[in-house]
Amino acid sequence: MIKMKQATINDVARIAGVSKRTVSRVINGSLSVGEHTRTKVQNVINELKYSPNTQARGLASSRSYLLGLIYDNPDALYLDSVQRGVLEVCSNLGYELVVHPCRYQSPTLVQDCLRFISRSKLDGIIVLPPVSELEELAQALKDSGRAYVRLSSVALDEPCHIVVSDDRAASAEMARYFAQLGHEKIAFITGPQAYKSTIERMEGFQLGLSAYGIQLRADWIVEGDNSYEKGIECARQLLLASERPTAIYANNDQMAAGVLKVAHELGIAVPAQLSVAGFDDNMLASRVIPSLTTIRRPVRQMALLAATKMIMSIENNDKGAEQVAAKVAPTLVVRESTAKVRQS
């Protein structure tokens, strides 16, 4: 009969043979519940298809069970991966997600974000790069007493407040790969120089090349903005010059795709005459022609870790959140857009 109606927390507690408080702790991801009891309660929840009422939980606990996501990123595929990772955790633990786009360069960004948090009555906030790199915002979040987690390419905060992608090491790996293919005439399309991720990737790439005695020419380092359109503009600048590189590394897949378009327009064969690589390994990378060699950044995993840290901070006052992995390692994915340099 229970399955014929909407199950309640009382039903779950009775069938599992535990108290309602224990059921609530399992739902909220509390570390105080033993693994055996947690599994038993979760099995009953799954069997009854019990879904906690967010409003009722909020009234009972003075929480909203809402997490916020603050971002300013032109890459829709990146944002989609982040949301999928966060929602995977939220759906299991009874939280909802509210997203808030903002302008990184806005003089009122901090105030706008704080108003959004207050207006939405959020329990915690996940902040994506480049907004996550703003120390003024991080300090404001800390002062507000709200739980927060930042995604970044640099360890900008305490382990309970940060999930880091080791972009520097990944770009050094890309440099070694290019060098081992015999490339010496290598260009780099950077992201905005104000972003820490740009610096990490550029310095990592330069460090990797230096191990092979290769230096990036100043005129072959071109600043982009991580958009497809800017990738096209930067590629034209590089490929229409009197001397052109044999390989181009772009700060992200969107700009690398722009390079592929320009190479096609100019009749430059990829990879026979030009090797092209990007960063992220989003959905686009495997679907362009030729498929794109890139760095796979585990964005969904980072978002999942961030959401887990967030809820642990909310439920346990940061205890346990610092034990969740704070660093992920992007990896090289070799596809069709790169090859050994053709000897002239």
Secondary structure, DSSP 8 states (H G I E B T S, - for coil): -GGGS---HHHHHHHHTS-HHHHHHHHTT-TTS-HHHHHHHHHHHHHHT----HHHHHHHHT---EEEEEE--S-HHHHHHHHHHHHHHHHHHT-EEEEEE--TT-TTHHHHHHHHHHHHT-SEEEE-TTGGG-HHHHHHHHHHT-EEEEEESS--S-GGGEEEE-HHHHHHHHHHHHHHTT--SEEEEE--TTSHHHHHHHHHHHHHHHTTT----GGGEEE--SSHHHHHHHHHHHHTSSS--SEEEESSHHHHHHHHHHHHHTT--TTTT-EEE-SB--GGGGTSSS--BEEE--HHHHHHHHHHHHHHHHHHTTTTGGGS--EE--EEE--TT-------
